[in-house]
Amino acid sequence: TNWSGPDRVRISRRMRSLAESELKTLLRDALQEGHAKDRGELEIRLLRPWTPVNVPDEPLEVRIADLPATGPSANFIMRFDLMAGGERVGTWQTAASARIWREVPVAQSPLRRGQLLPEADIILERRDVLALRDAPGRFDLTDPSLELIENVPAGQPLLARAVRPRPVVQRGQMVDGVIQDGALSINLKVEVLAEGLPGQLVRVRNPR
């Protein structure tokens, strides 16, 4: 033949350096989709400096291999795989700090138990929901059927447990009771023995 060329050819993969800023974006996207979801906007910070590593010059993806059962928190440790296509580039472990930002209802002035939400002085503020002891509520602040069941100091967020539907009957209230058995129907006044929400069963008594 008339072929010509070098005796040996070395084929190498094009590589690039993975900086901390890009890694944080990859980690945030993976944790947002797999764990934070609709709880809010996830923000993470690495607690230890990241040493840049050489990775294939291709689209990269992070797969979370190990994470606390409670998910991202103020301080946690996670282990992750770095993938290039279907190939695992390597596995790393790092300590991180997370925040989940969301607009939550906050009392602008002291709120009283029994107050209806449309009448309460409430605004929406961007808060870190991971810093709250209990889950903040998601309410329609214009819904007249919702009321507060505990006092809320000014500046404090409204937690899910602090709001409930307003009872439609109160303890001691006299209401119309109906007893039906086939075609037989008996109407009488009865006393409600406990407040009741829509759809809830409550005990009543015949005062006579």
Secondary structure, DSSP 8 states (H G I E B T S, - for coil): ------S-------EEEE-HHHHHHHHHHHHIIIIIGGG-EEEEEESS----EEEESS-EEEEEEE--TT-S-SSEEEEEEEEETTEEEEEEEEEEEEEEEEEEEEESS-B-TT-BGGGS-EEEEEEEGGGSSS-B----TT-TTEEESS-B-TT-B-BGGGEEE--SB-TT-EEEEEEEETTEEEEEEEEESS-B-TT----EE---
